[in-house]
């Protein structure tokens, strides 16, 4: 008698993202690695096996790209110049903008300022806060001077209710703070669940496109700094901005990580004060010392996006009291500093192996690009030889292990910005080698409190 054939068992669980199947429930998909997307196969997964073609309406028919009219979608200023700089010139109607950042960095304060300035320009704004009550937002608005009759507040965590506010208020700008705290009744799970984040974001973006309503969405970040929720969130929106800054300083930066309407290499600078957030159109003075020239200082021209700005690098050296000299850095890359010290001793004749070396930037700015190499070398050499460079000298260049000064990106723009700010002498790759650059500096320095200037 033939053995009975066992019935084929179908996998009862399926991933809503990629269709991967499994015989038991798991929290993370084994194929696309998304969390919370595995559901019972009997549930609706969003995977459509066949689609019946539907003829588009007259207004949605495909047309030649040259016949598309863009005059009905002009950019509008947000009222905050530095934010407009990052967006590419202003807010595009129907754009979906995602702003992320660490907790407490000032995302809500920045967007409240954007809302207030837009309201003052005569455009009605709806600020939907799912994290704070309207009274809390009002208190912050009083402190920052962001009160205006065209700025409407709502404290809601339900997506349908927020859309109801949109129908009643009819705003020209919608701000939702934040997408991880808003939930939709059409999706399972609590607020912040990947399926909820996907549903809320896709609904808000659909409303933005259908009505030509720009929407700014606040997004939380994880421990490693990436945006929380499914990766599809960043794909859905038009612009992804990151708001960053050191809590020990008041300086804040907004960077565009994705921008369908402009460049992604612009940076907006802000200063967080007790009265709110203030724009910093020219941050040059924030990163420079204000005293007389001292030994161990040198100015470099940093490039933040397409914005060139001077940054002062300071170095201090003392005789080491232990067999292993200390290397303490702040605002610069420790690995590059170690390499610069080795090149400085081997190729430049400046001995640092018997000294504790401290290197820092002014103003708390992080200057980690290779263009800082030459300024670090000049600052350390000045600290060792007790020499001070004049305030009109700047150094920009990357050092190779062979002692060559290599050119850096946007060198012409850096020199132009240096000349505009009064730096008449720029030491760069035109010096050829590190020893040549130090000799070029030597012709322009004055002795410090240490005696004669040695030959490099």
N, C-alpha and C positions, 0 to 999 in steps of 0.2 A: 504494500500500500504506500503510495507516494506521500511524502511528508507535506503537510499543509503549508502553503506559502504564507509568510507573515505579511500582514497588510503594511503598506508603505505609510510611515508616520510623517505627516507634514509638520514643518516647524511652526509652533504656535506663536512665536514672537518675531517681529520685524522692525527694522530701523526706519523711522519716518524720513530720514535724510537720504540714505543711499540704497535702501531696500535689503540690506544684509539680514539674514534670518538665523535664528538660533532656537534650540529646543527648550531653553529655559531663560528666564528673565535675567538680564544683567543691567547694571547701571550705566555702562559705557559700551558703545558700539565697537565691535571688534574690527570693523573695516574702516570707518571714517573717524573713529576715536572721539565722537561727540558724546557728551553726557546727557542722560535723560531723554534720549530719542527712541529707545526700544520700547515698543508697546505690543499688545496682543494683536495677532494678525487679523482678528475679526474686526478690530477697530479701523477707522478710516486713517490711512497712512499718507494720503496726499499723492500716492503714486497712481497715475492714470495709465492704463494699458493701451487705450485707443482714444483718439480724439476725432470728433466729427468736424470737418472744416465748416466755418461760418463766414459768410461773405461780410466784409467790413462795411460800415456805413459810409455815406458820402463824405462825412467830415473826417473820417479816419482812414481814408484810402491812401495807399503809398504814393508819394510824389517825388519827383527829382529833387535832390538835395539843394540844387541851385534855386529852386522855387520856394523854399521854406523862408517865411518872413520872421525875422527876429526882433522887429521893432516893438512888438508887444511885450518883450521881456527885457527891458533895460535894467541895469544894475541900480540898486538903491543903497545909499549910504546908511550904515547902521548908526551913525552919529559918533562912533568911536574910531578915529583914524587908524590906530594901530591894528584894530580888529579887521577893518576894511583892507588894510595892507595884506594881511594873511589870506583873506578870502579872495584876493585878486582884484580888488577895486570896489567891492561892495557886495550886497546881498542880492542874489538872483531870484526873481519870483518863482515859486515852486521848488526851491532848493531845499534839500534835507541835509542839515548840518549836525554832525555829532561832535560834542565837546567832551573830552575825557580829562582826567587828572586825579592826582592823589587827594585823599580826604583832607579838607581844610586848606587847600592851596588857594581857594578863592573863586571857584567856578561860578557859584551862585552870585557872588558879589559882582563879578564881571558881567554876567548876563543880566543882572538887575540894572547895571549901568547902561548896557546896550538897550534894554527895554525902555529905560527912562529917556535916553537920548532920542530914540525912535519916536516915542510919544511926544516929546517936545517939538519934533519936526512935523507933527500933525498926523502921524500914522498910528492907528489904534493897535494896541499890543495886548495880548492875553498871556499872562504868566501863570501857568498851571504848576503849582508846587505840590508834589506828592510826599515830600519829606518834612515840610514845615507848615504850620498853620498860617492863615492870612495875617494874624496879629504879629507873628514873628517876622514875617516878610515886611510888614509895615514898619516895625521897629528898625529893621536894618535900612529900609528906604529913608526913614527920617534921619538916620545917622549919616547916610551917604548923600543926602539931597536928591533922592530919586523919586520924589512925589510928583505925580501929574494925573490930571483927570482922564487922560486917554490911556492910562496904564491900568488894566483890569487884572485883578488877582482872583485865583480860585485854588482852593486846597482840596484836591481830589486824587484818589488812587484808582478809580474805576475808569476804564477807557471810554466806555459808552457815555458816562457823565461828562468827561472832558470834551467829547465830540458834541454833546448837547450845548456846552458852553460856547463852543466855536460857532454853532448855528445861531445862538442868541447874540453874542457879542459881535460877530463878523469881523474878526481882527485882520490886520494886514501883516502881522507877525505873531507866530505862536512859539512859545518857549515851554518845554516840558522838562521838569526837574524832579525825578530822573526816570529814565526808561526802565530801570531795574525795580522801581517801586510802584509801577503802574501795572494793573492786571486786567485781563479781558475775560469775560464770562464765556467766550467761545473757545477758550483753550483750557486744558487741564493744568493743574499745578498751582503753586503759590506764585506771588509776584517775585520776579527774579529768576524763575525757572527758565531754562533755554527756550522751551516752547512758548512761554509767555512773552519773553523778550522778543522773540521772532514775530509773534502775532501782533504785539503792540507796535513795534517798529514798522512792520509792513503796512499796518492800517494807517498810521500817521503819515507815512510816505505816500500812500495812495491818496489820502486827503490833500496832501501838499501838491501833488501833480494835478489832481482833478480841478482844484480851485485856484491854482497859481499862488498858493499861500506858503511863504517860506517858513520852515519849521526848524528850530534849534533844539536838539535833544541832548540832555546831559547823560553821560555814561560813566558808570563806576569802573574802577580798575582793580585787577587782582594784585596779589603780593608781588609778582614779578613785573608789574607795571603795564601789562597788556589789558585791553578792554575786556571786561567781564561779559559773559554770555557767549552765544554761538558766534563763530567767525563770520557767518552770513550777515551779521549786523553791520559790519564795516563794508561789505559788498553792496548792501542795499542803499546806503546813504550816498550823497553826492560829495560831501566834504567831511573829512575826519581831521579834527584839530586836537592837539594835546596841550594842556595848560600845565606848566611845570615851574618849579622854583624851589629854592632851599628855604626851609622854614626858619633858618637862622638869619636870613636876610630878607629884605622887603622886595627884592627884585623878582619879577615874574616874566616868563616868556610864553608866548603862544606860537606853536609851530603847526603847519599844515602837513599831515602825513599822507593825505589824499585830497585832490582837488580837481573836479571835473571842469571847473570854470576858470582855472588860473594856475599859476606855478605853485610848486610845493617847496620852494626853497626860500620863502619869505618868513621872517620872524617878527613878531610884535612884542614890544617891550612895555612893561607896566611896573608901577611902583605901588605896593600895598601899604596904605597909610591908615591912620586911625579914622579918617573921614571917608574911607572907601578906597577905590582903586583909581590911580591916575596914570595917564599915558606918559611915556618917556620917548618923545620923538627923536631926541639926540642923546643916547646913553653914554656918550664919550666920557663925560666928567665922572661917571659913576665908578669907573675902573682905573682911575689915575690917582696917584698921591698928590697932595696939595702942598707939601712942604718943599724945602730947598732940596736940590739933588744930593743924594747920599750914596756912598759906595754900595754896590750890590743891587742896583736897580736898572731896569731896561724896559722900554716900551715896545710892544709888538702890536701889529695890526691884525686882529682876529677877524674872521669872516663868519658871521651868523646868517646863514641863508645867503641872500645877496646883499646883506648890510655889512659894511666894513666898520670896525670900531677899534679904537686903541685900548689895549689892556696892559697894565703895568705888572711886570714880573719882578718880584723881589727875592733876593737870595742873601743868606747869612751863613758864614762859615766860622767855626771855632775849632781849636785844637782838640782832637779826640782824646778822651780820658780812658777809653776802653779799647781792647784789641779790635773790636768790630765797630767802625765808625757808623753813626746813625745817619739815616737818610729820611727826613721827614718832609712830606710834600702836602700842599693844600691847593686844590684848584687845577692841578696839572697831573699828567699821567706819571705815576711812579716808575713804571718800566722805562718810559722815554727819558726821564730824568737820570736814571741809572746809566742808560746808554750814553747820554750826553756827557756825563761825568767821565765815563771811560774814554770817549773820543777826545774830550777836553784834555785829559792827562796824557794820552798817547800821541795825539796829533797836534795839540796846541801848546804842550809844555807847561800846563797849569796843574800842579799836583794837588789832588783832592783826596787821595786814598788815606791820608793821615788826619782828616778833618771831618767833623760832623757838619753836614750840609742840610740847610733848611731852605726850601723853595716854596713860595706862595704867590698867589695872585691877589690883586686889590679888589675889594668890592664883592668877594664871594663868587665871582664868575668862574666857570669851569672852562679851561683853555687846553683842550686835549689834542688838537690837530697838530700835525708835524710842523706847521709853520712856527710853532713856539720854540723849536729846538735852538735856533740861533739866539733868540732873546734870553733863553735860560743859560746858554753858554756865556754870553756877554755879562749877564748879571752875576754868575758864579765867579767868572774871572775878575770882575770888578770887586767882588767881596774878598777874594783871596789877596788881591794886590792893593786893596784899599783905594780904589779909584771910583769916581762918580762920573757918570755920563751926563752930558747936558740934556736939558729938557727938550731940545729940538732934534734929538736923535732917536730913531726907531730901527729895530732889527727884525727882519722877516726872512726865514729860510729854514729848510729841512737839512739836517746833517746826516751824511752817510757814515758808515763805519770807516771808510777810507779818509774821512776828514774833508770831504767835498761838501760845499754848500749848494744844495739843489734848489731849483725853482719850485714855487708852490702855486696852487690854483689861484686864479684871478689876481696875479701879481700886479698887473697894471691898475686894477681897481684899488688895490691896497695902497699903492704908491700915490694914486690920485687922492684918496681919502687922507693919507698922511700929509700931503701937501696942503690940503684944504684946512687941516687942523693945526698947521704951523710947524710940522716936522720937516725941516729943510734937508736933513741928512737921513737917508734910508739905507741901511746896510743890508744887502741881500745877496743873491747868487752872483751878482756882478763882481763880488770880491773873489770868487773862485773857490777858495779853500777856507777852512776854519782859521788857520794861521793868518791868511790874508785879511779875513774879516776882523780879527782881533787887532791887527796892525792898522786897519782903516779906522777902527774905533779909537785906537791909541792916539791918532793924530787929532782927535776931537775932544779928548777927555782932559780933565784937570786933576791934579793930585788931591787925594784925600788926606786924612790925618795919618799918613803912613810913610811919608818921605818920597824918595824918587820913584819914578815909574820904570819898571823893568822892561826890557825888550821881550816881545812875544816870540 
